[in-house]
Amino acid sequence: MQIDDTLKPAEVDLLYHAHHRWLRSWLGARVGCREQAADLAQDTFVRLLKARQISPLKEPRAYLSSIARGLMIDQYRRRALEKAYLESLASLPELEAPSAEHRLLLLDALERLDHALQGLKPRTRQAFLMAQLDGLSLPQIALRLGVSRATVERDLTKALGVCYRLRYADA
């Protein structure tokens, strides 16, 4: 027997009418753009429709602001990734630059990779980035992180496992 523990659409509708204006204002003060705040507010309620919630919300504004804060962070990280990617593209000769479609596919892959790496422990993520982006060897990473080489190997194995699962999840 499956228990439906999502909020009912009528409950979300009540929350929307009671708190949407407040949430949009709260977001506007943080992002500095009314349109972006409106989009984030809508995304917050869409997320709420999909959220697993067993008990009634005791502090709806705290819950809504928590969801919205996560969406703002996701948006900020996506923009930072896009900026870094576009800066790296600017350094390529024009003939080597990928097409617009390929750029979008690459940005999507980078965003999914970033999201997956955020699920790792900070040291594991840092070791992976040192190896992949900085080109450091295992002993160099171990020295910088103050851990053994075996620990770095385990960390890199975990990070590569995440990448592998991400790569073949859609296949």
N, CA, C and O atoms as a DFTB+ gen file, in Angstrom:
684 C
 N C O
     1  1       0.828      -1.177       0.000
     2  2       0.000       0.000       0.000
     3  2       0.875       1.244       0.000
     4  3       1.752       1.390       0.851
     5  1       0.638       2.139      -0.951
     6  2       1.438       3.353      -1.077
     7  2       0.711       4.512      -0.399
     8  3      -0.478       4.734      -0.626
     9  1       1.441       5.239       0.430
    10  2       0.867       6.377       1.128
    11  2       1.220       7.640       0.361
    12  3       2.386       7.876       0.045
    13  1       0.212       8.452       0.062
    14  2       0.443       9.705      -0.641
    15  2       0.792      10.769       0.384
    16  3      -0.082      11.259       1.099
    17  1       2.070      11.130       0.457
    18  2       2.498      12.093       1.469
    19  2       2.914      13.431       0.858
    20  3       3.665      14.189       1.472
    21  1       2.433      13.716      -0.335
    22  2       2.679      15.036      -0.921
    23  2       1.546      15.963      -0.503
    24  3       0.450      15.515      -0.165
    25  1       1.825      17.251      -0.531
    26  2       0.776      18.218      -0.236
    27  2      -0.274      18.165      -1.339
    28  3       0.058      17.990      -2.511
    29  1      -1.491      18.309      -0.975
    30  2      -2.572      18.324      -1.943
    31  2      -2.542      19.640      -2.711
    32  3      -2.161      20.666      -2.147
    33  1      -2.936      19.634      -3.993
    34  2      -2.954      20.889      -4.762
    35  2      -3.753      21.999      -4.080
    36  3      -3.378      23.168      -4.169
    37  1      -4.842      21.653      -3.404
    38  2      -5.637      22.674      -2.705
    39  2      -4.838      23.304      -1.567
    40  3      -4.966      24.498      -1.298
    41  1      -4.008      22.491      -0.896
    42  2      -3.164      23.022       0.186
    43  2      -2.103      23.963      -0.393
    44  3      -1.826      25.020       0.175
    45  1      -1.520      23.577      -1.512
    46  2      -0.524      24.429      -2.162
    47  2      -1.185      25.721      -2.641
    48  3      -0.595      26.797      -2.547
    49  1      -2.413      25.608      -3.154
    50  2      -3.154      26.788      -3.601
    51  2      -3.353      27.767      -2.442
    52  3      -3.171      28.973      -2.613
    53  1      -3.724      27.262      -1.272
    54  2      -3.881      28.121      -0.098
    55  2      -2.559      28.790       0.282
    56  3      -2.514      29.984       0.578
    57  1      -1.488      28.000       0.268
    58  2      -0.166      28.555       0.580
    59  2       0.224      29.618      -0.440
    60  3       0.778      30.660      -0.089
    61  1      -0.073      29.340      -1.703
    62  2       0.259      30.281      -2.771
    63  2      -0.436      31.614      -2.533
    64  3       0.200      32.667      -2.567
    65  1      -1.731      31.568      -2.295
    66  2      -2.484      32.810      -2.095
    67  2      -2.068      33.538      -0.827
    68  3      -2.094      34.768      -0.782
    69  1      -1.689      32.799       0.195
    70  2      -1.323      33.421       1.466
    71  2       0.108      33.963       1.476
    72  3       0.399      34.912       2.204
    73  1       1.010      33.371       0.674
    74  2       2.428      33.697       0.834
    75  2       3.163      34.086      -0.451
    76  3       4.333      34.466      -0.392
    77  1       2.505      33.999      -1.604
    78  2       3.215      34.268      -2.855
    79  2       3.748      35.692      -2.909
    80  3       4.911      35.891      -3.260
    81  1       2.948      36.674      -2.580
    82  2       3.386      38.072      -2.635
    83  2       4.572      38.300      -1.684
    84  3       5.549      38.960      -2.037
    85  1       4.464      37.738      -0.468
    86  2       5.573      37.871       0.488
    87  2       6.850      37.230      -0.075
    88  3       7.928      37.822      -0.008
    89  1       6.721      36.017      -0.628
    90  2       7.891      35.307      -1.149
    91  2       8.524      36.077      -2.305
    92  3       9.747      36.201      -2.373
    93  1       7.709      36.587      -3.200
    94  2       8.232      37.364      -4.330
    95  2       8.985      38.595      -3.828
    96  3      10.042      38.935      -4.360
    97  1       8.458      39.250      -2.826
    98  2       9.126      40.418      -2.237
    99  2      10.429      40.013      -1.548
   100  3      11.452      40.684      -1.682
   101  1      10.372      38.911      -0.813
   102  2      11.558      38.404      -0.111
   103  2      12.661      38.064      -1.116
   104  3      13.827      38.393      -0.901
   105  1      12.291      37.414      -2.195
   106  2      13.266      37.061      -3.232
   107  2      13.779      38.306      -3.950
   108  3      14.968      38.407      -4.252
   109  1      12.878      39.256      -4.224
   110  2      13.286      40.483      -4.907
   111  2      14.359      41.232      -4.137
   112  3      15.281      41.788      -4.733
   113  1      14.244      41.250      -2.825
   114  2      15.248      41.921      -1.996
   115  2      16.598      41.213      -2.077
   116  3      17.639      41.840      -1.877
   117  1      16.589      39.930      -2.367
   118  2      17.844      39.167      -2.412
   119  2      18.478      39.113      -3.798
   120  3      19.703      39.145      -3.922
   121  1      17.656      39.032      -4.838
   122  2      18.220      38.901      -6.186
   123  2      18.276      40.224      -6.937
   124  3      18.995      40.337      -7.930
   125  1      17.526      41.235      -6.479
   126  2      17.594      42.558      -7.086
   127  2      16.916      42.697      -8.436
   128  3      17.162      43.665      -9.156
   129  1      16.073      41.753      -8.784
   130  2      15.391      41.790     -10.090
   131  2      13.987      41.229      -9.898
   132  3      13.821      40.086      -9.475
   133  1      12.977      42.042     -10.213
   134  2      11.591      41.621      -9.999
   135  2      11.225      40.402     -10.839
   136  3      10.545      39.495     -10.358
   137  1      11.675      40.380     -12.093
   138  2      11.326      39.257     -12.971
   139  2      11.972      37.958     -12.487
   140  3      11.341      36.901     -12.477
   141  1      13.221      38.058     -12.093
   142  2      13.918      36.880     -11.586
   143  2      13.268      36.401     -10.282
   144  3      13.127      35.199     -10.058
   145  1      12.877      37.345      -9.430
   146  2      12.193      36.999      -8.180
   147  2      10.870      36.298      -8.469
   148  3      10.528      35.318      -7.808
   149  1      10.124      36.799      -9.458
   150  2       8.844      36.177      -9.816
   151  2       9.065      34.753     -10.331
   152  3       8.316      33.841      -9.978
   153  1      10.090      34.564     -11.162
   154  2      10.394      33.223     -11.672
   155  2      10.764      32.269     -10.530
   156  3      10.287      31.135     -10.475
   157  1      11.611      32.742      -9.632
   158  2      12.028      31.903      -8.503
   159  2      10.848      31.580      -7.585
   160  3      10.756      30.472      -7.057
   161  1       9.955      32.538      -7.396
   162  2       8.772      32.284      -6.562
   163  2       7.911      31.194      -7.200
   164  3       7.448      30.284      -6.513
   165  1       7.697      31.287      -8.509
   166  2       6.914      30.260      -9.202
   167  2       7.600      28.902      -9.085
   168  3       6.951      27.894      -8.807
   169  1       8.915      28.882      -9.297
   170  2       9.652      27.622      -9.191
   171  2       9.558      27.038      -7.782
   172  3       9.529      25.820      -7.609
   173  1       9.510      27.910      -6.786
   174  2       9.386      27.451      -5.400
   175  2       8.067      26.700      -5.205
   176  3       8.039      25.644      -4.572
   177  1       6.983      27.241      -5.744
   178  2       5.693      26.576      -5.579
   179  2       5.597      25.311      -6.428
   180  3       4.929      24.354      -6.035
   181  1       6.251      25.297      -7.579
   182  2       6.302      24.060      -8.370
   183  2       7.043      22.988      -7.575
   184  3       6.615      21.836      -7.523
   185  1       8.149      23.375      -6.962
   186  2       8.917      22.444      -6.136
   187  2       8.060      21.955      -4.965
   188  3       8.121      20.785      -4.585
   189  1       7.268      22.857      -4.403
   190  2       6.406      22.502      -3.284
   191  2       5.353      21.475      -3.709
   192  3       5.005      20.582      -2.936
   193  1       4.854      21.604      -4.923
   194  2       3.882      20.627      -5.423
   195  2       4.474      19.224      -5.495
   196  3       3.768      18.229      -5.330
   197  1       5.771      19.159      -5.742
   198  2       6.443      17.864      -5.885
   199  2       7.047      17.364      -4.579
   200  3       7.479      16.214      -4.496
   201  1       7.081      18.222      -3.554
   202  2       7.780      17.893      -2.304
   203  2       7.057      16.799      -1.530
   204  3       5.832      16.685      -1.586
   205  1       7.822      16.007      -0.818
   206  2       7.281      14.989       0.071
   207  2       7.065      15.653       1.426
   208  3       8.015      16.139       2.040
   209  1       5.848      15.673       1.883
   210  2       5.536      16.348       3.140
   211  2       4.509      15.506       3.899
   212  3       3.379      15.338       3.441
   213  1       4.896      14.993       5.029
   214  2       3.995      14.119       5.779
   215  2       3.064      14.931       6.681
   216  3       1.857      14.686       6.700
   217  1       3.600      15.874       7.413
   218  2       2.773      16.641       8.346
   219  2       2.485      18.025       7.776
   220  3       3.202      18.496       6.893
   221  1       1.438      18.677       8.278
   222  2       1.143      20.038       7.809
   223  2       2.305      20.982       8.142
   224  3       3.036      20.777       9.110
   225  1       2.451      22.005       7.325
   226  2       3.535      22.961       7.539
   227  2       3.212      23.847       8.740
   228  3       2.169      24.500       8.786
   229  1       4.126      23.856       9.710
   230  2       3.933      24.704      10.886
   231  2       4.473      26.109      10.634
   232  3       3.930      27.090      11.142
   233  1       5.526      26.197       9.862
   234  2       6.155      27.480       9.530
   235  2       6.271      27.588       8.011
   236  3       7.353      27.378       7.463
   237  1       5.180      27.911       7.324
   238  2       5.218      27.898       5.851
   239  2       6.231      28.871       5.263
   240  3       6.868      28.545       4.262
   241  1       6.403      30.049       5.847
   242  2       7.360      31.002       5.279
   243  2       8.793      30.502       5.417
   244  3       9.615      30.699       4.522
   245  1       9.086      29.865       6.523
   246  2      10.433      29.303       6.693
   247  2      10.670      28.197       5.672
   248  3      11.753      28.099       5.097
   249  1       9.660      27.369       5.450
   250  2       9.784      26.275       4.491
   251  2       9.923      26.818       3.071
   252  3      10.778      26.368       2.309
   253  1       9.077      27.788       2.720
   254  2       9.137      28.392       1.385
   255  2      10.469      29.094       1.162
   256  3      11.060      28.974       0.089
   257  1      10.947      29.825       2.163
   258  2      12.221      30.525       1.987
   259  2      13.380      29.539       1.888
   260  3      14.371      29.817       1.213
   261  1      13.268      28.402       2.547
   262  2      14.309      27.380       2.442
   263  2      14.365      26.811       1.018
   264  3      15.445      26.647       0.451
   265  1      13.207      26.518       0.458
   266  2      13.156      26.028      -0.926
   267  2      13.702      27.101      -1.866
   268  3      14.526      26.810      -2.733
   269  1      13.244      28.336      -1.692
   270  2      13.670      29.435      -2.566
   271  2      15.173      29.678      -2.460
   272  3      15.828      29.961      -3.463
   273  1      15.717      29.569      -1.261
   274  2      17.162      29.765      -1.065
   275  2      17.948      28.722      -1.853
   276  3      18.958      29.040      -2.480
   277  1      17.480      27.475      -1.819
   278  2      18.130      26.419      -2.594
   279  2      18.064      26.693      -4.085
   280  3      19.028      26.447      -4.809
   281  1      16.931      27.199      -4.546
   282  2      16.795      27.542      -5.965
   283  2      17.717      28.699      -6.348
   284  3      18.293      28.703      -7.436
   285  1      17.857      29.686      -5.448
   286  2      18.778      30.803      -5.723
   287  2      20.215      30.299      -5.829
   288  3      20.969      30.725      -6.704
   289  1      20.583      29.394      -4.934
   290  2      21.942      28.832      -4.963
   291  2      22.161      28.069      -6.257
   292  3      23.202      28.221      -6.897
   293  1      21.187      27.247      -6.652
   294  2      21.302      26.511      -7.915
   295  2      21.472      27.466      -9.084
   296  3      22.302      27.238      -9.964
   297  1      20.684      28.538      -9.093
   298  2      20.756      29.514     -10.173
   299  2      22.114      30.228     -10.183
   300  3      22.704      30.437     -11.243
   301  1      22.596      30.595      -9.010
   302  2      23.897      31.254      -8.910
   303  2      25.008      30.336      -9.424
   304  3      25.883      30.770     -10.173
   305  1      24.967      29.078      -9.022
   306  2      26.005      28.144      -9.457
   307  2      25.937      27.914     -10.958
   308  3      26.971      27.812     -11.618
   309  1      24.733      27.833     -11.499
   310  2      24.604      27.657     -12.949
   311  2      25.195      28.858     -13.676
   312  3      25.906      28.694     -14.668
   313  1      24.912      30.045     -13.197
   314  2      25.455      31.251     -13.842
   315  2      26.973      31.300     -13.729
   316  3      27.651      31.711     -14.671
   317  1      27.509      30.889     -12.593
   318  2      28.967      30.864     -12.438
   319  2      29.590      29.865     -13.407
   320  3      30.632      30.139     -14.001
   321  1      28.953      28.707     -13.567
   322  2      29.442      27.714     -14.531
   323  2      29.383      28.268     -15.951
   324  3      30.334      28.128     -16.720
   325  1      28.269      28.892     -16.289
   326  2      28.115      29.463     -17.628
   327  2      29.177      30.521     -17.888
   328  3      29.769      30.564     -18.966
   329  1      29.414      31.370     -16.899
   330  2      30.408      32.437     -17.050
   331  2      31.798      31.845     -17.279
   332  3      32.516      32.264     -18.186
   333  1      32.171      30.870     -16.450
   334  2      33.485      30.242     -16.606
   335  2      33.611      29.567     -17.965
   336  3      34.656      29.650     -18.610
   337  1      32.548      28.901     -18.395
   338  2      32.573      28.222     -19.684
   339  2      32.694      29.229     -20.823
   340  3      33.489      29.033     -21.742
   341  1      31.916      30.300     -20.768
   342  2      31.973      31.309     -21.830
   343  2      33.335      32.008     -21.862
   344  3      33.827      32.356     -22.935
   345  1      33.939      32.211     -20.704
   346  2      35.279      32.800     -20.665
   347  2      36.295      31.868     -21.311
   348  3      37.198      32.320     -22.015
   349  1      36.149      30.567     -21.071
   350  2      37.086      29.629     -21.703
   351  2      36.854      29.555     -23.207
   352  3      37.800      29.371     -23.972
   353  1      35.593      29.700     -23.637
   354  2      35.296      29.715     -25.075
   355  2      35.897      30.930     -25.760
   356  3      36.342      30.848     -26.905
   357  1      35.910      32.048     -25.065
   358  2      36.426      33.281     -25.649
   359  2      37.902      33.153     -26.001
   360  3      38.395      33.854     -26.886
   361  1      38.602      32.270     -25.321
   362  2      40.032      32.113     -25.594
   363  2      40.308      31.176     -26.778
   364  3      41.445      31.084     -27.241
   365  1      39.277      30.486     -27.266
   366  2      39.454      29.576     -28.401
   367  2      39.422      30.336     -29.723
   368  3      38.718      31.338     -29.847
   369  1      40.175      29.867     -30.701
   370  2      40.021      30.435     -32.043
   371  2      38.596      30.194     -32.530
   372  3      37.977      29.192     -32.172
   373  1      38.077      31.104     -33.339
   374  2      36.674      31.054     -33.761
   375  2      36.310      29.734     -34.435
   376  3      35.202      29.234     -34.244
   377  1      37.222      29.163     -35.221
   378  2      36.922      27.919     -35.931
   379  2      36.797      26.721     -34.989
   380  3      36.155      25.728     -35.333
   381  1      37.401      26.807     -33.814
   382  2      37.343      25.690     -32.867
   383  2      36.179      25.797     -31.886
   384  3      35.906      24.846     -31.154
   385  1      35.502      26.916     -31.859
   386  2      34.403      27.117     -30.912
   387  2      33.230      26.202     -31.273
   388  3      32.884      26.064     -32.447
   389  1      32.623      25.581     -30.267
   390  2      31.491      24.687     -30.548
   391  2      30.246      25.478     -30.957
   392  3      30.138      26.679     -30.709
   393  1      29.320      24.774     -31.585
   394  2      28.063      25.396     -32.007
   395  2      27.235      25.767     -30.774
   396  3      27.525      25.326     -29.662
   397  1      26.206      26.580     -30.988
   398  2      25.337      26.994     -29.888
   399  2      24.667      25.781     -29.241
   400  3      24.555      25.707     -28.017
   401  1      24.227      24.836     -30.064
   402  2      23.591      23.627     -29.525
   403  2      24.573      22.821     -28.683
   404  3      24.232      22.346     -27.599
   405  1      25.790      22.670     -29.187
   406  2      26.804      21.921     -28.449
   407  2      27.143      22.637     -27.140
   408  3      27.368      21.983     -26.121
   409  1      27.182      23.970     -27.158
   410  2      27.440      24.736     -25.932
   411  2      26.378      24.444     -24.875
   412  3      26.703      24.247     -23.704
   413  1      25.114      24.416     -25.284
   414  2      24.039      24.130     -24.331
   415  2      24.160      22.719     -23.758
   416  3      23.930      22.501     -22.568
   417  1      24.521      21.771     -24.611
   418  2      24.712      20.402     -24.130
   419  2      25.865      20.331     -23.136
   420  3      25.772      19.648     -22.117
   421  1      26.951      21.039     -23.437
   422  2      28.093      21.053     -22.527
   423  2      27.748      21.729     -21.202
   424  3      28.138      21.247     -20.139
   425  1      27.020      22.843     -21.263
   426  2      26.607      23.519     -20.032
   427  2      25.710      22.627     -19.187
   428  3      25.841      22.593     -17.963
   429  1      24.809      21.910     -19.829
   430  2      23.946      20.987     -19.096
   431  2      24.777      19.899     -18.430
   432  3      24.545      19.560     -17.269
   433  1      25.748      19.350     -19.162
   434  2      26.612      18.309     -18.595
   435  2      27.431      18.861     -17.431
   436  3      27.592      18.188     -16.413
   437  1      27.947      20.077     -17.575
   438  2      28.710      20.691     -16.488
   439  2      27.840      20.910     -15.259
   440  3      28.283      20.693     -14.132
   441  1      26.612      21.337     -15.476
   442  2      25.704      21.568     -14.351
   443  2      25.378      20.256     -13.630
   444  3      25.358      20.208     -12.400
   445  1      25.122      19.193     -14.402
   446  2      24.843      17.900     -13.776
   447  2      26.062      17.374     -13.032
   448  3      25.930      16.794     -11.954
   449  1      27.251      17.574     -13.603
   450  2      28.481      17.151     -12.934
   451  2      28.696      17.945     -11.653
   452  3      29.039      17.374     -10.618
   453  1      28.500      19.245     -11.719
   454  2      28.647      20.086     -10.532
   455  2      27.684      19.643      -9.439
   456  3      28.064      19.542      -8.273
   457  1      26.449      19.380      -9.815
   458  2      25.443      18.938      -8.835
   459  2      25.859      17.604      -8.213
   460  3      25.741      17.417      -7.002
   461  1      26.341      16.687      -9.036
   462  2      26.771      15.381      -8.534
   463  2      27.967      15.521      -7.598
   464  3      28.028      14.855      -6.565
   465  1      28.915      16.380      -7.951
   466  2      30.105      16.561      -7.111
   467  2      29.763      17.225      -5.784
   468  3      30.459      17.014      -4.790
   469  1      28.698      18.025      -5.754
   470  2      28.300      18.662      -4.499
   471  2      27.827      17.631      -3.478
   472  3      27.801      17.909      -2.279
   473  1      27.455      16.453      -3.946
   474  2      27.038      15.391      -3.039
   475  2      28.193      14.667      -2.374
   476  3      27.982      13.846      -1.482
   477  1      29.412      14.965      -2.801
   478  2      30.595      14.335      -2.216
   479  2      31.059      15.100      -0.980
   480  3      30.712      16.265      -0.789
   481  1      31.837      14.433      -0.155
   482  2      32.461      15.123       0.978
   483  2      33.426      16.167       0.424
   484  3      34.014      15.956      -0.636
   485  1      33.597      17.280       1.117
   486  2      34.458      18.359       0.602
   487  2      35.873      17.906       0.228
   488  3      36.397      18.322      -0.805
   489  1      36.490      17.068       1.047
   490  2      37.854      16.627       0.730
   491  2      37.880      15.790      -0.535
   492  3      38.796      15.918      -1.347
   493  1      36.877      14.931      -0.710
   494  2      36.807      14.088      -1.902
   495  2      36.648      14.952      -3.144
   496  3      37.326      14.742      -4.150
   497  1      35.748      15.924      -3.065
   498  2      35.525      16.843      -4.192
   499  2      36.808      17.629      -4.493
   500  3      37.190      17.797      -5.651
   501  1      37.458      18.101      -3.439
   502  2      38.678      18.890      -3.630
   503  2      39.783      18.047      -4.266
   504  3      40.487      18.521      -5.157
   505  1      39.936      16.818      -3.822
   506  2      40.953      15.942      -4.408
   507  2      40.669      15.708      -5.889
   508  3      41.579      15.746      -6.717
   509  1      39.410      15.468      -6.212
   510  2      39.022      15.242      -7.605
   511  2      39.334      16.469      -8.462
   512  3      39.897      16.343      -9.549
   513  1      38.971      17.645      -7.973
   514  2      39.223      18.865      -8.739
   515  2      40.718      19.144      -8.876
   516  3      41.163      19.627      -9.917
   517  1      41.489      18.848      -7.846
   518  2      42.947      19.022      -7.935
   519  2      43.538      18.107      -9.012
   520  3      44.439      18.497      -9.755
   521  1      43.013      16.895      -9.075
   522  2      43.527      15.945     -10.071
   523  2      43.074      16.327     -11.479
   524  3      43.875      16.319     -12.414
   525  1      41.796      16.659     -11.630
   526  2      41.249      16.896     -12.958
   527  2      41.543      18.281     -13.513
   528  3      41.860      18.421     -14.694
   529  1      41.441      19.301     -12.677
   530  2      41.613      20.664     -13.168
   531  2      43.046      21.169     -13.034
   532  3      43.562      21.855     -13.915
   533  1      43.672      20.820     -11.924
   534  2      45.039      21.311     -11.687
   535  2      46.102      20.352     -12.191
   536  3      47.275      20.713     -12.284
   537  1      45.694      19.122     -12.519
   538  2      46.645      18.139     -13.035
   539  2      47.653      17.656     -11.998
   540  3      48.754      17.235     -12.353
   541  1      47.287      17.712     -10.725
   542  2      48.218      17.286      -9.677
   543  2      48.265      15.759      -9.589
   544  3      47.285      15.072      -9.875
   545  1      49.412      15.257      -9.192
   546  2      49.585      13.815      -9.011
   547  2      49.039      13.408      -7.643
   548  3      48.753      14.260      -6.803
   549  1      48.896      12.104      -7.429
   550  2      48.406      11.605      -6.142
   551  2      49.275      12.070      -4.972
   552  3      48.738      12.536      -3.967
   553  1      50.602      11.956      -5.076
   554  2      51.423      12.435      -3.951
   555  2      51.272      13.951      -3.702
   556  3      51.275      14.394      -2.554
   557  1      51.144      14.726      -4.762
   558  2      50.970      16.174      -4.588
   559  2      49.648      16.482      -3.890
   560  3      49.594      17.337      -3.006
   561  1      48.597      15.794      -4.283
   562  2      47.288      16.003      -3.656
   563  2      47.352      15.589      -2.188
   564  3      46.859      16.302      -1.314
   565  1      47.954      14.445      -1.924
   566  2      48.066      13.964      -0.543
   567  2      48.810      14.982       0.328
   568  3      48.418      15.246       1.464
   569  1      49.872      15.540      -0.215
   570  2      50.656      16.532       0.525
   571  2      49.828      17.787       0.800
   572  3      49.827      18.300       1.919
   573  1      49.130      18.274      -0.211
   574  2      48.328      19.492      -0.039
   575  2      47.162      19.296       0.920
   576  3      46.808      20.209       1.667
   577  1      46.570      18.116       0.902
   578  2      45.415      17.868       1.771
   579  2      45.819      17.329       3.137
   580  3      44.998      17.266       4.052
   581  1      47.072      16.944       3.274
   582  2      47.546      16.416       4.549
   583  2      46.979      15.043       4.878
   584  3      46.675      14.743       6.032
   585  1      46.839      14.205       3.838
   586  2      46.324      12.845       4.018
   587  2      47.270      11.883       3.307
   588  3      48.197      12.301       2.613
   589  1      47.024      10.602       3.491
   590  2      47.869       9.604       2.836
   591  2      47.492       9.455       1.366
   592  3      46.415       9.865       0.932
   593  1      48.402       8.863       0.624
   594  2      48.142       8.593      -0.793
   595  2      46.957       7.647      -0.952
   596  3      46.145       7.810      -1.863
   597  1      46.860       6.653      -0.058
   598  2      45.749       5.696      -0.111
   599  2      44.408       6.411       0.088
   600  3      43.412       6.052      -0.541
   601  1      44.386       7.406       0.951
   602  2      43.152       8.173       1.165
   603  2      42.781       8.933      -0.102
   604  3      41.611       8.984      -0.480
   605  1      43.778       9.522      -0.759
   606  2      43.522      10.236      -2.012
   607  2      42.995       9.259      -3.063
   608  3      42.063       9.584      -3.799
   609  1      43.581       8.072      -3.135
   610  2      43.113       7.067      -4.092
   611  2      41.652       6.703      -3.827
   612  3      40.859       6.606      -4.763
   613  1      41.291       6.502      -2.552
   614  2      39.891       6.185      -2.210
   615  2      38.964       7.348      -2.587
   616  3      37.882       7.145      -3.138
   617  1      39.414       8.567      -2.277
   618  2      38.592       9.741      -2.605
   619  2      38.376       9.857      -4.117
   620  3      37.262      10.114      -4.573
   621  1      39.441       9.665      -4.881
   622  2      39.317       9.766      -6.334
   623  2      38.454       8.644      -6.900
   624  3      37.726       8.847      -7.872
   625  1      38.533       7.470      -6.302
   626  2      37.690       6.355      -6.733
   627  2      36.220       6.699      -6.523
   628  3      35.389       6.432      -7.392
   629  1      35.891       7.293      -5.366
   630  2      34.503       7.703      -5.098
   631  2      34.046       8.750      -6.105
   632  3      32.948       8.656      -6.654
   633  1      34.889       9.744      -6.345
   634  2      34.516      10.824      -7.263
   635  2      34.353      10.293      -8.687
   636  3      33.414      10.671      -9.387
   637  1      35.246       9.437      -9.106
   638  2      35.138       8.868     -10.450
   639  2      33.918       7.962     -10.570
   640  3      33.314       7.866     -11.639
   641  1      33.557       7.300      -9.478
   642  2      32.338       6.486      -9.476
   643  2      31.103       7.349      -9.698
   644  3      30.186       6.954     -10.418
   645  1      31.078       8.530      -9.080
   646  2      29.974       9.467      -9.283
   647  2      29.925       9.896     -10.749
   648  3      28.855       9.946     -11.355
   649  1      31.086      10.202     -11.306
   650  2      31.148      10.608     -12.718
   651  2      30.695       9.483     -13.634
   652  3      29.976       9.716     -14.605
   653  1      31.109       8.286     -13.329
   654  2      30.727       7.129     -14.134
   655  2      29.217       6.925     -14.104
   656  3      28.585       6.734     -15.144
   657  1      28.643       6.969     -12.896
   658  2      27.190       6.802     -12.776
   659  2      26.448       7.915     -13.508
   660  3      25.420       7.675     -14.141
   661  1      26.973       9.124     -13.419
   662  2      26.354      10.248     -14.114
   663  2      26.423      10.050     -15.626
   664  3      25.451      10.308     -16.336
   665  1      27.549       9.602     -16.104
   666  2      27.749       9.402     -17.542
   667  2      26.831       8.339     -18.105
   668  3      26.283       8.498     -19.196
   669  1      26.661       7.254     -17.368
   670  2      25.899       6.115     -17.886
   671  2      24.493       6.019     -17.333
   672  3      23.803       5.032     -17.589
   673  1      24.053       7.000     -16.592
   674  2      22.683       6.997     -16.046
   675  2      21.654       7.149     -17.163
   676  3      20.569       6.573     -17.084
   677  1      21.978       7.903     -18.183
   678  2      21.041       8.138     -19.283
   679  2      21.158       7.114     -20.403
   680  3      20.310       7.068     -21.294
   681  1      22.194       6.299     -20.362
   682  2      22.443       5.350     -21.459
   683  2      21.504       4.188     -21.463
   684  3      21.601       3.318     -22.328
